[in-house]
Amino acid sequence: MRAVRHVVILALLIPTSIFAQVPYQRILHSDRDPQNWLTYGGNFQSQRFSVLKQINTKNAASLKTAWVYQMRAAGTVETSPIVVDGIMYITEPPSTVTALDARTGKALWRWTPIIPRDLVTVGLFPTNRGVAVLDDMVYVGTIDAYLVALDAKSGVVRWRTHVANNKDGYAITQAPLAIDGKIITGTGGSESGTPGFLAAYDPKTGKELWRLWTVPRSPSDPGADTWANNSWDNGGGDTWNAGSYDPESNTIYWGTGNPAPDWNGEGRLGDNLFTCALIAVDADTGKMKWYFQFSPHETHDWDAAEIPILFDSMINGRPRKLVAMANRNAFYYVLDRVTGEFLVGVPFAKQTWAEKLDAKGRPIKLPNTEPTVEGNLVYPSLSGATNWTSPSYSPLTGLFYVPMRESGAYYIKGEPKMAPGNSVGVVGGGGGGGRWLGGDDTYGAIRALEATTGNRKWEFKMVGDSWTATLATAGGLVFSADTGGNFFALDAETGKLLWHTQLGASSRSNSVTYAVDGKQYVAETAGVGLFVFSLP
Amino acid sequence: MRAIRSLWIAALVFVAMGFGQNPLPAAQNAAQDSPAAKLTQADLDEGKQLYAAECSGCHGVDGSGGMGPNIRASAQARGDQGLFSVIRNGVSGMAPVMSLNDKRAWQVVGYVRTFGGSASDEAAKGDPAKGKAVYATNGCAGCHAIAGQGSGAGPELTRIGNSRAPRYLHDMLLNPGANPPADTALMERASFTGYLLTTVVTKDGHKVSGIRVNEDTFTIQLRDLGGHYYSFDKADLQKIETEPKKSVMPSYSNLSATELDDLIAYLASLKGVQ
């Protein structure tokens, strides 16, 4: 029996070591692993930049379709693929995970959760933006607010943890963040009057390790004095997009969403901390190190959930560790990511709500820019000057490439009707809404900003809104797509159009690049198709 | 170019956008077993909030339209189940409202039904039979089709009474360029202006005018009044000019007040092929 036992133990050990595909160290050094795309933003810094350069400015014009995968689920596709050693992990709406052969697009396995019939999704699409990988597992947040660990080889469920109550309006659409010994996720749901939070889970067991609320939960909590009459109880500050991570300081950076109710702030006078802010969080303890609030007392749905990009550069002759965000409120910000100190803040799109930012980055608001019962035209629109789709940063050009739009909206104030923790199912709790300007009065663009100053270097204009990330590469390229079905490559230095192709439906996702067997590919979704391109 | 110009002169009535190709279900009485019949005042209040958040951006805060069509009258015509189906499954020009679960969709149905608008109620002023003659003698069928008869150059009017209130029809007949309808012929174009007069000039000097039927970052598609389609790469164009406040349809201010009322009554009576 002893011999047999040894064999059994060995058999159990061997697969574990063989299948440990993505140890933390591999993600940490993703720059040494350029054939893969290991995190949502390409690296912990969320730069969405690849050192691959087989496809470059000289040959991009000859890109051809390598394969197309048609998703089995209908709905809005917002996935950002992860690629590990020739296997691509994507999500299909609302919460399906599919593993594909990254060379051919052939499906290897597919996992679909049972979604409750009485699902609550208020103010968000029932979709998913991608998975995280760590060791031998694939992690996905589901639309009914569970975090699920799947075996990377088979799609078998290893554990499933209840993150928050969907009946209250919580939902997970964003990709988790996998770091050393922790899976981090936020949730959506502030439009239902739920309080936002960020939480860490044990990658092996799904046990919750810490939870950080982004709005006060009691009158004695930090920030409670910034909500008149304990109005923090209405919730807000959801963490509905992905975050970034600085391994050196073990700090997580995450953006927070709007206070509730949204378009009517009369019942929540004050700055409403920590909504519409960037928070820096100790990854071990879940304690907030610092915060920077972009839009105090926000009333236009300008969440600060946009992706924060981490980079290092010289500012005023000094080397600085920086974090930059192109914010939905139309300002581009650069902060010291160690201290949270405000360094730069300039508009990158038309805005009519702030006279300027003061020396500490706080906006000085203009009069008559609040939502009204009749509707008040303010720029940018409810969608913001940019939104959840990722910007990118190229360390080669020093440019920050932001997918953006020039658009305003008539902001309408409604009657707030909140039922904290018990969703009334209303965007902003009935605080109002808005009416967008028509497509002929607006346009989308890719804008290249000098990352340290926000100065615009070039612009590529598009018909229609922009709902696709930018992807920057060492091949001197920036990829993006428009809502008219065009996927295109621009010269990263000049913005010159180098290649475009028509995919037949709007893109609403994040493109990535990877390589298999030495051949570089670029992936983008359109409609319910995933299109992958390579050189002939 | 001469041919195009002469067609423009001959341009006739462009009234308004229809709802698309899906036939409306027959008007339904509120069935006793309809979930909408069981809604409480609290449900209707929630429906109002939901409507403001999810629907008003396109259909206006009172259902009178905006980016999307006026639904005050069509909501009555569709009935509870029909409205629920539109929210749940979408309709030509409108995607399903995924953010509303069944309960909330019914709350919205209940609220929208309180609008109580009805094209026919408001159109009682004129005589539809006489209006039909006004339609025939003014050459409206040169651009519009009703129940299979007439031209497809302009919006089809077979069900126009379901989608446009008399007030809107009146304004369109007198001042057709003032409030151009959204481009609901193609769902993905719904945020753009429909029937936008556009002139392009190619780099080799060729000029083409027509209605913009589609456009993206790199290309534009026009249809002239003869029904010919043109497709251009923008890289080949030196100029694109649009006239957003001008309609191909002429003003019918020459009609007498009675003729106008009769014509509006006729259009408002068009509820689909029976």
Interface residues (C-beta under 8 A of the other chain):
Chain A: G75 T76 R117 D118 L119 V120 T121 V122 G123 L124 F125 P126 I412 G414 E415 K417 V424 G425 V426 V427 G428 G430 G432 G433 G434 R435 W436 G438 G439 D440 K461 M462 V463 G464 D465 D482 T483 G484 G485 N486 F488 H500 Q502 A505 S506
Chain B: D45 E46 Q49 L50 A52 A53 E54 S56 G57 V61 G66 M67 M98 S99 N101 D102 K103 R104 A182 E188 R189 S191 F192 T193 L196 E215 D216 T217 F218 T242 P244
